């Protein structure tokens, strides 16, 4: 795959360069709560603008239903991009219509524009090749060159990710190049011991990656809501905790396979429980109890791994040469249930190995809990894309960038 450095060497002065970014940032009442994904694309946008390109940045945000929806406008992201660049960023109020055409045509060398949310057009996510291709044709008319730098979307077969690169000379941006280099370190030539920490709500979201890692990792640490399906498979009472009963057989099989193959699966030894889900809006005290993992009350639900589990996980990570972490250990958005996630993050910052935070909620947790991002080897911008890469799947957006 060609890189942006090769494009810059060819020259971009006065050329329209379409940058497929990932500006899918979290919003609360129209305000950005975590600008990590915007900051991640800055090196690519800056390099192109400084080289004289007319930079057209495009992205999706949220899940609008193929039509304009003010709740999902990219304007806040465009405004923040301008603040970070220290220069005005023009904003087109549609994707390929009159506003986009006028905005792009009005760009001078070194200037940047953001077009409106790509998912406001049904062609972006359509499963119909013709409809998707038609939208890609319209996007291609706005540019001379394509740069893919939205790693968080490369696992989607969408028009701007998969079809558009085929219509223009295409290159990988700095972010995608860095993400792929990191993922190769997790799959091709892994330094051992190799520890993987998996959390989040549903075990079904992680089964494929667990299946793949049973032949690659030395130990797998399980936390978050998905841990309770593992604990139930061991015969423990899990109360009203999140449980996927239809996955119990698969989880049991995986634990048996792990034992036979010498992969250590580490489960919580204690948990923080409460009768009801905490109020994440007011952050009112939840007054949780700490119980052993094999002694959970039948009328309560686990919201976080307990303090002894946090210590255990830190011990299991201490000697690891490679660590991949995807998914929080509990409901970290509430201060009463953030300690398990904090314990894992702290262990990674103290590790002498190569540590990767696998995007999504894990990356958000690192920033929310106040950790220095530079204390980690790499913080990915794409949780789903990272997992699918580790599962061994072909990612459409990466395949499209291959020569």
C-alpha positions as CSV (number, residue, x, y, z in Angstrom):
1,X,0.0,0.0,0.0
2,X,1.3,3.4,-0.9
3,X,1.7,5.9,1.9
4,X,1.1,9.6,2.2
5,X,4.9,10.2,2.2
6,X,5.0,8.9,-1.4
7,X,2.1,11.2,-2.3
8,X,3.9,14.2,-0.8
9,X,7.0,13.3,-2.7
10,X,5.0,13.4,-5.9
11,X,3.5,16.8,-5.0
12,X,0.0,17.9,-4.0
13,X,0.2,21.7,-4.5
14,X,-3.2,22.8,-5.7
15,X,-4.6,19.3,-5.9
16,X,-7.8,18.3,-4.2
17,X,-7.1,15.6,-1.7
18,X,-10.0,13.7,-0.2
19,X,-9.1,12.5,3.3
20,X,-11.4,9.8,4.7
21,X,-11.0,10.5,8.4
22,X,-12.8,9.1,11.4
23,X,-14.4,12.1,13.2
24,X,-17.0,9.9,14.9
25,X,-16.5,11.6,18.3
26,X,-18.9,11.3,21.3
27,X,-21.2,14.2,21.8
28,X,-23.2,15.4,24.7
29,X,-25.7,18.2,24.1
30,X,-23.9,19.0,20.9
31,X,-20.5,19.3,22.6
32,X,-17.6,17.0,22.0
33,X,-16.6,15.0,25.1
34,X,-13.5,13.3,23.6
35,X,-11.6,14.7,20.7
36,X,-9.1,11.9,20.4
37,X,-10.1,10.8,16.9
38,X,-9.9,14.4,15.6
39,X,-6.4,14.8,17.0
40,X,-5.4,11.4,15.5
41,X,-5.9,12.7,11.9
42,X,-4.2,16.0,12.5
43,X,-0.7,14.9,11.2
44,X,-2.2,13.8,7.9
45,X,-4.3,16.9,7.4
46,X,-1.5,19.3,8.5
47,X,1.1,17.6,6.2
48,X,-1.2,17.9,3.2
49,X,-2.3,21.5,3.9
50,X,1.4,22.6,4.5
51,X,2.3,21.0,1.1
52,X,-0.4,23.1,-0.6
53,X,-3.2,20.6,-1.1
54,X,-6.8,21.6,-1.1
55,X,-7.9,19.2,1.7
56,X,-11.4,17.8,1.7
57,X,-12.1,15.9,5.0
58,X,-15.0,13.5,5.2
59,X,-16.3,11.2,7.9
60,X,-19.4,9.6,9.4
61,X,-20.8,10.4,12.9
62,X,-23.2,8.1,14.7
63,X,-25.9,6.1,12.9
64,X,-28.3,8.5,11.0
65,X,-30.7,6.6,8.8
66,X,-29.4,7.7,5.4
67,X,-30.9,11.2,5.6
68,X,-29.9,14.5,7.2
69,X,-30.3,14.6,11.0
70,X,-29.2,17.7,13.0
71,X,-28.3,15.4,16.0
72,X,-25.5,13.9,13.9
73,X,-24.0,17.0,12.1
74,X,-20.3,17.1,11.8
75,X,-20.1,20.8,12.3
76,X,-18.8,20.5,16.0
77,X,-16.0,18.2,14.7
78,X,-15.2,20.7,11.9
79,X,-15.0,23.5,14.4
80,X,-12.7,21.5,16.7
81,X,-10.5,20.5,13.8
82,X,-10.1,24.2,13.0
83,X,-9.2,25.0,16.6
84,X,-6.6,22.2,16.6
85,X,-5.2,23.3,13.2
86,X,-5.1,26.9,14.2
87,X,-6.7,27.9,10.9
88,X,-10.2,28.3,9.5
89,X,-12.0,25.1,8.3
90,X,-14.8,25.5,5.8
91,X,-17.9,23.4,6.3
92,X,-20.2,22.1,3.6
93,X,-23.8,21.5,4.7
94,X,-24.3,18.5,2.5
95,X,-22.2,15.6,1.3
96,X,-22.1,15.9,-2.5
97,X,-24.7,18.6,-3.2
98,X,-24.4,22.3,-4.1
99,X,-22.9,23.2,-0.7
100,X,-20.1,20.6,-1.0
101,X,-19.3,21.5,-4.6
102,X,-19.2,25.3,-3.8
103,X,-17.1,24.7,-0.7
104,X,-14.6,22.5,-2.4
105,X,-14.4,24.8,-5.4
106,X,-13.7,27.7,-3.1
107,X,-10.7,26.2,-1.4
108,X,-7.3,27.7,-2.0
109,X,-4.0,25.8,-1.8
110,X,-3.3,24.8,1.8
111,X,-7.0,25.3,2.9
112,X,-9.2,22.6,4.6
113,X,-12.9,21.8,4.4
114,X,-15.1,19.3,6.1
115,X,-18.2,18.0,4.2
116,X,-21.3,16.9,6.1
117,X,-21.8,13.5,7.6
118,X,-21.4,10.9,4.9
119,X,-24.2,8.7,6.4
120,X,-26.7,11.5,5.6
121,X,-26.6,9.8,2.1
122,X,-28.0,6.3,1.9
123,X,-25.4,5.4,-0.6
124,X,-22.6,5.4,2.0
125,X,-23.8,2.3,3.8
126,X,-25.9,0.6,1.1
127,X,-25.5,-3.1,0.6
128,X,-26.4,-2.5,-3.1
129,X,-23.2,-2.2,-5.1
130,X,-24.7,0.2,-7.6
131,X,-26.2,2.6,-5.1
132,X,-22.9,2.6,-3.1
133,X,-20.9,3.0,-6.3
134,X,-23.1,6.0,-7.4
135,X,-22.4,7.8,-4.2
136,X,-18.7,7.0,-4.6
137,X,-18.8,8.5,-8.1
138,X,-20.2,11.7,-6.7
139,X,-17.5,11.8,-4.0
140,X,-14.8,11.2,-6.5
141,X,-15.9,14.3,-8.5
142,X,-14.8,16.4,-5.5
143,X,-11.2,15.2,-5.5
144,X,-8.1,14.3,-7.5
145,X,-6.5,12.0,-4.9
146,X,-7.8,9.8,-2.0
147,X,-6.1,9.4,1.3
148,X,-7.5,6.8,3.7
149,X,-6.9,7.7,7.3
150,X,-10.2,6.6,9.1
151,X,-9.0,3.5,10.8
152,X,-12.1,3.2,12.9
153,X,-14.1,2.6,9.7
154,X,-11.8,0.3,7.6
155,X,-13.8,-2.8,8.6
156,X,-16.9,-1.4,6.9
157,X,-17.6,-2.0,3.2
158,X,-18.9,1.6,2.7
159,X,-18.7,3.9,-0.3
160,X,-16.1,6.3,1.1
161,X,-14.0,3.5,2.6
162,X,-14.2,0.7,0.0
163,X,-15.5,2.0,-3.4
164,X,-14.0,5.5,-3.5
165,X,-10.3,4.4,-3.4
166,X,-10.9,2.4,-6.6
167,X,-11.9,5.6,-8.4
168,X,-8.9,7.7,-7.5
169,X,-5.2,7.4,-6.9
170,X,-5.1,6.2,-3.3
171,X,-2.7,6.3,-0.3
172,X,-2.7,5.4,3.3
173,X,-2.5,8.3,5.8
174,X,-0.2,8.4,8.8
175,X,-2.8,7.1,11.2
176,X,-3.7,4.0,9.2
177,X,0.0,3.3,8.5
178,X,0.7,3.5,12.2
179,X,-2.3,1.3,13.2
180,X,-1.4,-1.4,10.7
181,X,2.2,-1.5,11.9
182,X,1.0,-1.9,15.5
183,X,-1.4,-4.7,14.6
184,X,1.3,-6.6,12.8
185,X,3.3,-6.6,16.1
186,X,0.2,-8.2,17.7
187,X,-0.1,-10.9,15.0
188,X,3.0,-11.6,13.0
189,X,6.0,-11.6,15.4
190,X,4.8,-11.2,18.9
191,X,7.1,-10.6,21.8
192,X,6.2,-13.0,24.7
193,X,4.7,-13.4,27.2
194,X,1.7,-12.1,25.3
195,X,-1.2,-11.0,27.5
196,X,-4.7,-9.9,26.3
197,X,-7.2,-8.1,28.4
198,X,-10.8,-8.3,27.1
199,X,-13.8,-6.5,28.7
200,X,-17.0,-4.8,27.7
201,X,-20.6,-5.8,27.9
202,X,-21.2,-8.8,25.6
203,X,-19.1,-11.9,25.4
204,X,-20.6,-12.5,21.9
205,X,-18.7,-9.5,20.6
206,X,-15.4,-11.0,21.6
207,X,-15.9,-14.8,20.8
208,X,-14.2,-14.6,17.4
209,X,-11.1,-12.9,18.8
210,X,-10.9,-15.2,21.7
211,X,-11.1,-18.2,19.3
212,X,-8.2,-16.8,17.4
213,X,-6.2,-15.8,20.4
214,X,-6.4,-19.3,21.9
215,X,-3.6,-20.2,19.5
216,X,-1.6,-17.0,20.0
217,X,-1.8,-15.5,23.5
218,X,-0.2,-16.8,26.6
219,X,-2.9,-15.5,28.9
220,X,-6.3,-13.9,28.5
221,X,-7.8,-11.7,31.2
222,X,-11.6,-11.4,31.2
223,X,-13.5,-8.5,32.8
224,X,-16.5,-6.3,32.2
225,X,-20.0,-7.6,31.8
226,X,-18.8,-10.5,29.6
227,X,-17.0,-12.0,32.6
228,X,-20.3,-13.1,34.2
229,X,-21.0,-15.5,31.3
230,X,-17.6,-17.1,32.0
231,X,-18.3,-17.2,35.7
232,X,-21.7,-18.7,35.1
233,X,-20.1,-21.4,32.9
234,X,-17.9,-22.3,35.9
235,X,-21.1,-22.9,37.8
236,X,-21.1,-19.7,39.9
237,X,-24.2,-17.7,40.8
238,X,-24.1,-14.3,39.0
239,X,-27.3,-12.8,40.3
240,X,-28.9,-10.3,37.9
241,X,-25.6,-9.5,36.2
242,X,-25.4,-9.2,32.4
243,X,-25.5,-12.8,31.1
244,X,-25.6,-14.4,27.7
245,X,-27.0,-17.8,28.4
246,X,-26.9,-18.8,24.7
247,X,-23.1,-18.5,24.8
248,X,-22.5,-20.7,27.9
249,X,-21.7,-23.8,25.8
250,X,-19.2,-21.9,23.6
251,X,-17.5,-20.3,26.6
252,X,-17.2,-23.7,28.3
253,X,-15.6,-25.1,25.1
254,X,-13.1,-22.2,25.0
255,X,-12.1,-22.6,28.6
256,X,-11.5,-26.3,27.9
257,X,-9.5,-25.6,24.8
258,X,-7.4,-23.0,26.7
259,X,-6.5,-25.5,29.4
260,X,-5.4,-28.1,26.8
261,X,-3.4,-25.6,24.8
262,X,-1.7,-24.0,27.8
263,X,-3.4,-20.6,27.5
264,X,-4.2,-19.2,30.9
265,X,-7.7,-17.6,31.2
266,X,-7.9,-15.3,34.2
267,X,-11.3,-14.5,35.6
268,X,-12.3,-12.1,38.4
269,X,-12.0,-13.3,41.9
270,X,-14.3,-10.6,43.3
271,X,-16.8,-8.1,42.1
272,X,-18.5,-4.9,43.0
273,X,-22.3,-5.5,43.1
274,X,-25.4,-3.3,43.4
275,X,-29.1,-3.9,43.2
276,X,-29.6,-1.6,40.3
277,X,-27.7,0.0,37.4
278,X,-26.0,3.3,38.6
279,X,-27.2,6.7,37.4
280,X,-24.6,7.8,34.9
281,X,-26.2,11.2,34.5
282,X,-26.1,12.5,38.1
283,X,-23.3,10.1,39.2
284,X,-25.2,9.7,42.5
285,X,-23.3,7.3,45.0
286,X,-24.2,3.7,44.2
287,X,-22.9,2.3,47.5
288,X,-21.7,-1.0,46.1
289,X,-20.7,-4.1,48.1
290,X,-17.6,-6.1,47.4
291,X,-18.2,-9.9,47.2
292,X,-16.2,-12.9,46.2
293,X,-16.8,-14.0,42.6
294,X,-18.3,-17.4,43.8
295,X,-20.6,-15.7,46.4
296,X,-22.6,-13.2,44.4
297,X,-26.1,-12.4,45.8
298,X,-29.0,-13.7,43.6
299,X,-30.7,-10.2,43.7
300,X,-27.7,-8.1,42.7
301,X,-25.6,-7.4,39.6
302,X,-21.9,-7.1,39.1
303,X,-20.8,-3.6,37.9
304,X,-17.0,-3.9,38.1
305,X,-14.2,-6.3,39.0
306,X,-13.3,-6.0,42.6
307,X,-10.0,-4.8,44.2
308,X,-8.5,-8.2,44.6
309,X,-9.2,-8.9,40.9
310,X,-7.5,-5.5,40.0
311,X,-4.4,-6.6,41.9
312,X,-4.4,-10.0,40.3
313,X,-4.7,-8.6,36.8
314,X,-1.9,-6.2,37.5
315,X,0.3,-9.1,38.6
316,X,-0.6,-11.1,35.4
317,X,0.4,-8.1,33.3
318,X,3.6,-7.2,35.1
319,X,5.9,-9.5,33.1
320,X,4.2,-9.3,29.8
321,X,6.3,-8.3,26.8
322,X,3.2,-7.5,24.7
323,X,-0.3,-6.5,26.0
324,X,-3.5,-5.8,24.0
325,X,-6.4,-4.4,25.9
326,X,-9.9,-4.0,24.5
327,X,-12.9,-3.3,26.7
328,X,-13.4,-1.7,30.2
329,X,-13.5,-3.8,33.3
330,X,-16.7,-2.3,34.6
331,X,-19.1,0.7,34.3
332,X,-16.1,3.1,34.3
333,X,-18.3,6.1,33.5
334,X,-19.5,6.0,37.2
335,X,-16.8,6.8,39.8
336,X,-17.9,3.9,42.0
337,X,-17.2,1.4,39.2
338,X,-14.0,2.8,37.6
339,X,-11.4,1.2,39.8
340,X,-11.1,-2.1,37.9
341,X,-10.6,-0.2,34.6
342,X,-8.2,2.1,36.4
343,X,-6.2,-0.8,37.7
344,X,-5.7,-2.3,34.3
345,X,-4.7,1.1,32.8
346,X,-2.3,1.7,35.6
347,X,-0.7,-1.7,35.1
348,X,-0.2,-0.9,31.4
349,X,1.5,2.4,32.1
350,X,3.9,0.6,34.5
351,X,4.6,-2.2,32.0
352,X,8.0,-2.5,30.3
353,X,6.4,-4.3,27.4
354,X,4.7,-3.1,24.3
355,X,1.2,-2.0,25.3
356,X,-1.8,-1.4,23.0
357,X,-5.1,0.1,24.0
358,X,-7.5,-1.3,21.5
359,X,-9.7,1.7,20.8
360,X,-13.4,2.2,21.6
361,X,-14.4,2.4,25.2
362,X,-10.9,1.5,26.4
363,X,-9.4,4.5,24.7
364,X,-12.2,6.7,26.1
365,X,-11.6,5.3,29.6
366,X,-7.9,6.1,29.4
367,X,-8.7,9.7,28.7
368,X,-11.7,10.0,31.0
369,X,-9.6,8.6,33.9
370,X,-6.9,11.1,33.3
371,X,-4.0,8.9,32.1
372,X,-1.2,10.3,30.1
373,X,-1.7,8.9,26.6
374,X,2.1,8.9,26.1
375,X,2.4,6.3,28.9
376,X,1.0,3.6,26.5
377,X,2.7,2.1,23.5
378,X,-0.2,2.8,21.3
379,X,-3.9,3.9,21.7
380,X,-5.9,2.7,18.7
381,X,-8.7,4.8,17.2
382,X,-10.7,1.7,16.1
383,X,-11.9,-0.9,18.5
384,X,-14.0,-2.9,16.1
385,X,-11.4,-2.7,13.3
386,X,-8.6,-3.8,15.7
387,X,-10.7,-6.8,16.8
388,X,-11.5,-7.9,13.3
389,X,-7.9,-7.6,12.3
390,X,-6.9,-9.8,15.2
391,X,-9.6,-12.2,14.2
392,X,-7.8,-12.6,10.9
393,X,-10.5,-11.0,8.8
394,X,-9.9,-9.0,5.6
395,X,-10.8,-5.4,6.3
396,X,-12.4,-3.8,3.2
397,X,-10.9,-0.4,3.8
398,X,-7.3,-1.8,4.0
399,X,-7.8,-4.1,1.0
400,X,-9.0,-1.0,-1.0
401,X,-5.7,0.8,-0.3
402,X,-3.6,-2.1,-1.6
403,X,-2.0,-1.4,-4.9
